[in-house]
Amino acid sequence: MARKWNVMQIWLQCSECGRLNYTTTRNKVNNPTKLSLKKYCPACRKHVAHKERQKLK
């Protein structure tokens, strides 16, 4: 099980329109680089790359 201080919550921001569409968690130890996932954007109405913006507070 992941330890609490290693896991952080992040926003995923659309690379085309810039909207914040998704939130997810990322383990800082196992994945030190920023996330980039291809997800559906309801504003663009297509699948585009969503990049990590910043952690939630």
N, C-alpha and C positions, 0 to 999 in steps of 0.2 A: 504494500500500500504506500502511496506517495505521502511524503511528509508535507505538512501544511505550509511551511515556509519555502519549500521548493516549487510549489505550484502557484502560478499567478493568473488572474483573469485578464483577458485582453479583448479589445474591440477589433473587428475585421472591417476594414474600410474599402469600398469599391475603388478600383484604380481608374475607372473611367469617369464616374459622376462624383465621387468623393463622399457618398453617403455612408453612414455607419449602420450596417445591416445586421451583423451577427456578433455575438459574444461567445467566447470559448475559453478554455484553460490551456496553459502551456507549462510544462515542467522546465524550469530554468537549467537544471543539471543535465537532463537527457537531451534537450533541444536548445542549445545556447544561441542559435541564430534565429532571426525573425521568421515568423510563419508567412507563407503565401499560399493560399488555397484557391482553387477555381470553384466558385459558388454562384448561385443564381442571384441576380440583382433585380428586385421588383421595379425599380425606377428605370433601368436600362432595358428590362424585359429580355435578358439573355444571360448566359453564363460567362462571367468575366473573372479575372484574377482579383482576389480580395487580399489585401496586405495588412499585417499587424500594425495597429496605430499606437496604442499605449495601454498600460494596465489600468484597470478600474480601481477606484478608491473606496 
